[in-house]
Amino acid sequence: MADMKLIQYMPGCVFEFYGRIPESIYQLESFNSPLEEAVYNNDAGQFRNLLEKGHTVNIRLRIGQMSCLEYAAMKGFTEILETLADASVCAQMLRQYFSLDDVVERAYLMSKNKGVFFEQEALMEANRYLAAFYTAIVYDRPKCVESMLRRLGLRDPLTRHSFYTADKTVESLAASELARHLGQDEHPSDRLEGWRSHGAGLSLGL
């Protein structure tokens, strides 16, 4: 089982492997929480029942070496993905974090809330938000893409990351560029293109 100290510093599986994720990464050994089992089975009803019984959602929930956020995005479990994000102990802070598009403002927020970002691992969870978003693009899960677009700040989906192309070279691509590269026409991430020229004042409109 992967060491959590190592996982904490990984940017997310989709970035580690420049695209599609080997099955060995999410190979199941055992569940550490009944919440993980509910995610694996795509059982949103059971997941909510467990929440009502007092189970806690945090970024340490995982399937194999993947965070449950990434796994749900990969599988297209939209309701599970949204419930994971909404029920997280860091949900409120992450909403505030992603509402800020300025790096300095985000750094200031983190400095004033170190306990949440580091002890409760909100920063790692923020990284997994972005990983889940790109995972949903790679696996062509448009509903999950839309869900994560509503949560991410304006600047995040426009950031370029490295992905394998068809000839196994690595290119630096933003979200909409990756979607087009994968042949996904009229993809939700295409809406990001207009933001470059019109600025941060636009609503997501999703």
C-alpha positions as CSV (number, residue, x, y, z in Angstrom):
1,M,0.0,0.0,0.0
2,A,1.4,3.4,-0.9
3,D,2.9,5.5,1.8
4,M,0.8,8.6,2.4
5,K,3.8,10.8,2.9
6,L,4.8,9.9,-0.7
7,I,1.2,10.4,-2.0
8,Q,1.0,13.8,-0.4
9,Y,3.8,15.1,-2.6
10,M,2.5,13.6,-5.8
11,P,0.6,16.0,-8.1
12,G,-2.0,13.3,-9.0
13,C,-1.9,10.1,-11.0
14,V,-2.9,11.6,-14.4
15,F,0.1,13.9,-14.1
16,E,2.5,11.2,-12.9
17,F,1.7,9.1,-15.9
18,Y,1.1,11.9,-18.5
19,G,-2.4,10.6,-19.2
20,R,-4.1,7.2,-18.8
21,I,-3.3,5.5,-15.5
22,P,-2.0,1.9,-15.3
23,E,-4.5,-0.5,-13.7
24,S,-1.9,-1.5,-11.1
25,I,-2.2,1.9,-9.6
26,Y,-5.9,1.4,-8.6
27,Q,-5.6,-2.3,-8.0
28,L,-7.6,-3.0,-4.9
29,E,-6.0,-4.7,-1.9
30,S,-8.4,-3.8,0.8
31,F,-10.7,-1.0,2.0
32,N,-9.6,1.2,4.8
33,S,-13.0,2.7,5.2
34,P,-16.6,1.7,4.2
35,L,-16.7,5.0,2.4
36,E,-14.0,3.7,0.0
37,E,-16.2,0.6,-0.6
38,A,-19.1,2.8,-1.5
39,V,-17.0,4.8,-3.9
40,Y,-15.7,1.6,-5.5
41,N,-19.3,0.3,-6.0
42,N,-20.6,3.7,-7.1
43,D,-23.2,3.5,-4.3
44,A,-24.1,7.2,-3.6
45,G,-26.9,6.1,-1.3
46,Q,-24.7,4.0,0.9
47,F,-22.1,6.8,0.9
48,R,-24.6,9.3,2.2
49,N,-25.9,6.8,4.8
50,L,-22.3,6.5,6.1
51,L,-22.0,10.2,6.3
52,E,-25.1,10.4,8.4
53,K,-23.6,7.8,10.7
54,G,-20.6,10.1,11.3
55,H,-18.0,8.9,8.8
56,T,-15.5,11.6,7.7
57,V,-14.5,12.5,4.2
58,N,-11.0,13.6,3.6
59,I,-8.4,13.2,0.8
60,R,-6.9,10.1,2.4
61,L,-9.8,8.1,1.1
62,R,-8.4,6.1,-1.8
63,I,-8.7,3.2,-4.1
64,G,-5.2,1.6,-4.4
65,Q,-2.9,4.6,-4.9
66,M,-5.5,6.9,-6.4
67,S,-7.5,9.3,-4.3
68,C,-11.2,8.6,-4.4
69,L,-11.7,11.9,-6.2
70,E,-9.5,10.8,-9.0
71,Y,-11.0,7.3,-9.1
72,A,-14.6,8.6,-9.3
73,A,-13.6,11.0,-12.1
74,M,-11.9,8.2,-14.0
75,K,-14.9,5.9,-13.7
76,G,-17.4,8.7,-14.5
77,F,-19.1,8.4,-11.0
78,T,-20.4,12.0,-11.1
79,E,-22.7,11.8,-8.1
80,I,-20.0,10.2,-6.0
81,L,-17.5,12.8,-7.2
82,E,-19.7,15.7,-6.2
83,T,-20.6,14.1,-2.8
84,L,-16.9,13.5,-2.1
85,A,-16.1,17.2,-2.8
86,D,-19.1,18.6,-0.9
87,A,-18.7,16.4,2.2
88,S,-15.0,16.9,2.6
89,V,-13.8,18.5,5.9
90,C,-12.0,21.0,3.7
91,A,-14.9,21.8,1.4
92,Q,-15.5,25.3,2.6
93,M,-11.9,26.3,2.6
94,L,-11.4,24.9,-0.9
95,R,-14.4,26.9,-2.2
96,Q,-12.7,30.0,-0.9
97,Y,-9.3,28.9,-2.3
98,F,-10.6,28.3,-5.8
99,S,-12.6,31.5,-5.9
100,L,-9.2,33.4,-5.8
101,D,-7.5,33.6,-9.2
102,D,-4.4,35.5,-7.9
103,V,-1.5,33.4,-6.7
104,V,-0.6,36.0,-4.1
105,E,-4.1,35.9,-2.6
106,R,-4.1,32.2,-2.5
107,A,-0.7,32.2,-0.7
108,Y,-2.1,34.7,1.8
109,L,-5.1,32.5,2.4
110,M,-2.9,29.5,3.0
111,S,-0.6,31.5,5.4
112,K,-3.7,32.4,7.5
113,N,-5.0,28.9,7.5
114,K,-2.0,26.7,7.8
115,G,-3.8,24.1,10.0
116,V,-6.4,23.5,7.3
117,F,-4.1,23.5,4.3
118,F,-1.3,21.4,5.8
119,E,-2.6,19.5,8.9
120,Q,-6.0,18.8,7.3
121,E,-4.3,18.5,3.9
122,A,-6.5,20.9,2.0
123,L,-3.6,21.7,-0.3
124,M,-3.2,18.1,-1.2
125,E,-6.9,18.0,-1.8
126,A,-6.7,21.1,-4.0
127,N,-4.1,19.2,-6.1
128,R,-6.5,16.3,-6.4
129,Y,-9.3,18.5,-7.6
130,L,-7.2,19.5,-10.6
131,A,-6.0,15.9,-11.1
132,A,-9.7,14.7,-11.0
133,F,-10.6,17.3,-13.6
134,Y,-7.8,16.3,-16.0
135,T,-8.6,12.6,-15.3
136,A,-12.1,13.2,-16.4
137,I,-10.9,14.7,-19.6
138,V,-8.5,11.9,-20.4
139,Y,-11.2,9.3,-19.8
140,D,-13.9,11.3,-21.6
141,R,-16.2,11.8,-18.7
142,P,-17.9,15.1,-19.7
143,K,-20.3,15.2,-16.7
144,C,-17.4,14.9,-14.3
145,V,-15.5,17.6,-16.3
146,E,-18.4,20.0,-15.9
147,S,-18.7,19.2,-12.2
148,M,-15.0,20.0,-11.6
149,L,-15.2,23.1,-13.8
150,R,-17.8,24.5,-11.4
151,R,-15.3,24.0,-8.5
152,L,-12.0,25.1,-10.0
153,G,-10.9,28.7,-10.2
154,L,-10.5,30.4,-13.5
155,R,-6.7,30.1,-13.7
156,D,-6.5,26.4,-12.9
157,P,-7.9,24.7,-16.1
158,L,-5.9,27.1,-18.2
159,T,-2.6,25.9,-16.7
160,R,-0.6,23.7,-19.0
161,H,0.5,20.2,-17.9
162,S,2.5,17.5,-19.7
163,F,0.7,14.6,-21.5
164,Y,1.6,11.9,-23.9
165,T,0.5,12.4,-27.5
166,A,-0.3,9.7,-30.0
167,D,3.3,9.2,-30.9
168,K,4.3,9.0,-27.2
169,T,6.0,12.3,-27.2
170,V,5.2,14.6,-24.3
171,E,3.4,17.9,-24.9
172,S,2.4,20.7,-22.6
173,L,-1.4,21.2,-22.9
174,A,-4.1,23.1,-21.2
175,A,-7.5,21.4,-20.6
176,S,-9.3,22.4,-23.8
177,E,-6.2,21.6,-25.9
178,L,-6.0,18.1,-24.3
179,A,-9.7,17.5,-25.0
180,R,-9.2,18.5,-28.7
181,H,-6.1,16.4,-28.9
182,L,-8.1,13.4,-27.7
183,G,-10.8,14.0,-30.3
184,Q,-13.5,15.2,-27.9
185,D,-15.5,17.7,-30.0
186,E,-17.8,20.2,-28.2
187,H,-16.3,19.2,-24.9
188,P,-17.2,21.3,-21.8
189,S,-13.5,22.3,-21.5
190,D,-13.8,24.1,-24.8
191,R,-15.6,26.9,-22.9
192,L,-12.3,27.8,-21.3
193,E,-10.9,29.2,-24.6
194,G,-13.0,32.4,-24.3
195,W,-11.7,33.1,-20.9
196,R,-8.2,33.9,-22.2
197,S,-9.4,37.0,-24.0
198,H,-12.3,38.0,-21.8
199,G,-10.7,37.7,-18.4
200,A,-11.8,36.5,-15.0
201,G,-15.1,38.4,-14.9
202,L,-16.9,35.7,-16.8
203,S,-19.3,33.4,-15.1
204,L,-18.7,29.7,-15.7
205,G,-22.3,29.4,-16.9
206,L,-22.5,25.7,-16.3
